[in-house]
Amino acid sequence: GFTHGSTLIDTLTFHAYELEEYLAFNAHMGNRRGTMDEFAQVDIEGGAIGSTIDFLVTQHNIDKEMGYRLGCNATLTDTAVNMRFFPEQPVIGYKQWTVNNDNILSYNYHTRMIDANLKLAHDESLIQVITDRAPGATSEVMRVDLANVRIQEWTRFVPNMPKMTGVVNAYFDLSFDGKNLSGTSLANVKSFTYDGQRIG
């Protein structure tokens, strides 16, 4: 086994190989019962070609339940990093979500502007980030909508993080010119607990 700090890992492997110009890789972490049961099997598969990298992370717990299956394709250019998430039906927090096929999240290093068209949905839960900027404009509008987002579904995949629960609802309507951020927001968290203790 491997030890990282106070965390024990039973099996850890990594392989990389070339397929013409494509550098493929895969990594695997495996744990027996009693050793990080939430992360009994974690696999990362992906590759890189030129300035583009893609990867898919899949996690199962000790009972072989799939907790996460989410991938990202990222391309670096001279001006920006452009990201796209896949598959269209990812698994997050043991729940199957949907993500829009034309999703994009882009950050421009020079203007510090974000271009986004991202919508993640599961039953009544929603995470949506949309930006709007006219061609040639020096400012943009960003709208962020979080509805019935359960904190535990987005934090339980982090090893050794204290357990947190609660439901987040929030809306942000923002204007950004690369330096100044202004706008309106409304947010609340219901039934928040941290490490088993009710807060608020």
C-alpha positions in Angstrom: 0.0 0.0 0.0 0.9 3.7 -0.3 0.7 6.3 2.4 0.0 10.0 1.7 0.1 11.8 5.0 -2.2 9.9 7.2 -4.1 8.4 4.3 -3.5 4.8 3.3 -4.0 3.7 -0.3 -3.9 0.0 -1.2 -3.2 0.1 -4.9 -2.0 2.9 -7.2 -1.1 2.5 -10.8 -0.4 4.8 -13.8 0.3 4.0 -17.4 1.0 6.2 -20.4 1.5 5.3 -24.0 1.6 7.0 -27.4 -0.9 6.5 -30.2 0.7 8.4 -33.1 0.5 12.0 -31.9 -1.9 11.3 -29.1 -0.4 10.6 -25.6 -2.9 8.4 -23.7 -2.8 7.8 -20.0 -4.8 5.9 -17.3 -4.5 5.9 -13.6 -6.2 3.6 -11.0 -6.6 3.7 -7.3 -8.0 0.6 -5.5 -8.8 0.1 -1.9 -10.0 -2.8 0.2 -12.9 -2.6 2.6 -11.9 -0.4 5.6 -9.5 1.7 3.5 -11.3 4.8 2.1 -14.5 2.9 1.4 -15.9 5.9 -0.5 -13.0 5.6 -2.9 -12.7 1.9 -3.4 -12.1 2.2 -7.1 -11.1 5.4 -8.8 -10.1 5.5 -12.5 -8.9 8.4 -14.6 -8.6 7.9 -18.4 -7.5 10.5 -20.9 -4.9 11.9 -23.2 -3.3 14.9 -24.7 -2.5 16.1 -28.2 -0.9 19.4 -28.9 -2.5 21.9 -26.5 -5.6 19.8 -25.8 -6.1 17.5 -22.9 -9.1 15.4 -22.0 -9.9 13.1 -19.1 -12.7 11.1 -17.5 -12.9 10.4 -13.8 -15.0 7.5 -12.6 -15.4 6.6 -8.9 -17.1 3.6 -7.2 -17.5 3.0 -3.5 -16.8 -0.3 -1.7 -20.3 -1.5 -2.6 -19.6 -0.9 -6.3 -22.0 2.0 -6.5 -20.9 4.7 -8.9 -20.5 8.0 -7.2 -18.9 10.1 -9.9 -18.3 10.0 -13.6 -17.4 13.3 -15.1 -14.9 14.3 -17.8 -13.4 17.5 -19.2 -11.8 18.5 -22.5 -9.5 21.5 -22.1 -7.7 23.5 -24.8 -5.0 26.1 -24.1 -4.4 28.9 -26.6 -2.3 32.0 -26.5 -5.2 34.0 -25.1 -7.6 31.6 -23.3 -8.3 28.2 -21.7 -11.5 26.6 -23.2 -13.2 23.8 -21.3 -16.1 21.5 -22.1 -17.6 18.9 -19.8 -18.8 15.4 -20.8 -20.6 13.0 -21.0 -24.1 14.4 -21.4 -25.3 12.4 -18.5 -22.6 12.6 -15.9 -22.9 11.0 -12.4 -22.3 13.4 -9.6 -22.8 12.5 -5.9 -24.3 9.2 -6.9 -27.0 10.9 -8.9 -27.3 11.1 -12.7 -27.3 14.6 -14.0 -27.6 16.1 -17.5 -25.3 18.7 -19.0 -26.0 20.6 -22.2 -24.2 19.3 -25.2 -23.0 22.7 -26.3 -21.6 23.6 -22.8 -18.4 25.7 -22.7 -16.4 27.5 -20.0 -13.7 29.8 -21.3 -11.4 32.2 -19.5 -9.4 34.8 -21.4 -6.0 35.5 -19.7 -5.7 39.1 -21.1 -9.2 40.5 -20.7 -10.0 38.3 -17.7 -13.4 37.7 -19.3 -15.3 34.5 -18.9 -17.5 33.0 -21.6 -19.9 30.4 -20.3 -22.8 28.3 -21.4 -23.2 25.6 -18.8 -26.4 24.0 -17.5 -26.3 21.0 -15.1 -29.6 19.6 -14.0 -30.9 16.7 -11.9 -34.6 16.5 -11.0 -35.2 19.8 -9.2 -31.5 20.7 -8.8 -29.9 23.2 -11.3 -26.5 24.8 -11.8 -26.5 27.3 -14.6 -23.8 29.7 -15.7 -24.5 31.9 -18.7 -22.6 35.0 -20.0 -23.6 37.5 -22.6 -21.4 40.0 -24.3 -22.0 41.9 -27.6 -19.2 41.6 -30.2 -16.5 44.1 -29.5 -18.0 45.1 -26.1 -15.6 45.7 -23.1 -18.0 44.3 -20.5 -20.1 41.2 -20.1 -23.1 40.1 -18.2 -22.9 36.8 -16.2 -25.9 35.1 -14.7 -25.4 32.3 -12.2 -28.4 30.2 -11.0 -28.2 27.6 -8.3 -31.4 25.8 -7.4 -31.8 23.0 -4.8 -28.1 22.2 -4.9 -27.2 19.7 -2.2 -23.8 20.5 -0.7 -23.1 16.9 0.2 -23.3 15.8 -3.4 -20.5 18.2 -4.4 -18.2 17.7 -1.3 -18.2 14.1 -0.4 -15.8 13.2 -3.2 -13.0 15.2 -1.4 -11.0 12.8 0.8 -10.9 13.6 4.5 -13.2 16.6 4.2 -15.6 17.0 7.1 -19.1 16.0 6.2 -21.3 18.9 5.1 -24.9 18.9 4.2 -27.4 21.5 3.2 -29.4 22.9 0.2 -28.2 26.0 -1.7 -30.4 28.3 -3.6 -28.7 31.4 -5.2 -29.0 33.8 -8.1 -26.3 36.2 -9.3 -26.8 38.8 -12.0 -23.4 40.4 -12.5 -21.6 42.8 -14.8 -17.8 42.6 -15.3 -15.4 44.7 -17.4 -12.2 42.8 -16.6 -11.5 44.9 -13.5 -14.8 45.9 -11.8 -17.6 43.6 -10.8 -21.1 44.8 -9.9 -24.6 43.4 -9.8 -27.2 41.9 -7.6 -27.4 38.6 -5.8 -29.7 36.5 -3.6 -28.6 33.4 -1.8 -29.6 31.1 1.1 -28.6 27.8 2.5 -31.1 25.6 4.2 -30.4 23.0 6.9 -26.6 23.5 6.8 -24.5 21.1 8.9 -20.7 20.8 9.3 -19.1 17.7 10.7 -22.4 16.6 12.1 -23.2 20.0 13.8 -26.2 22.2 12.7 -25.0 25.7 11.9 -27.4 28.6 11.5 
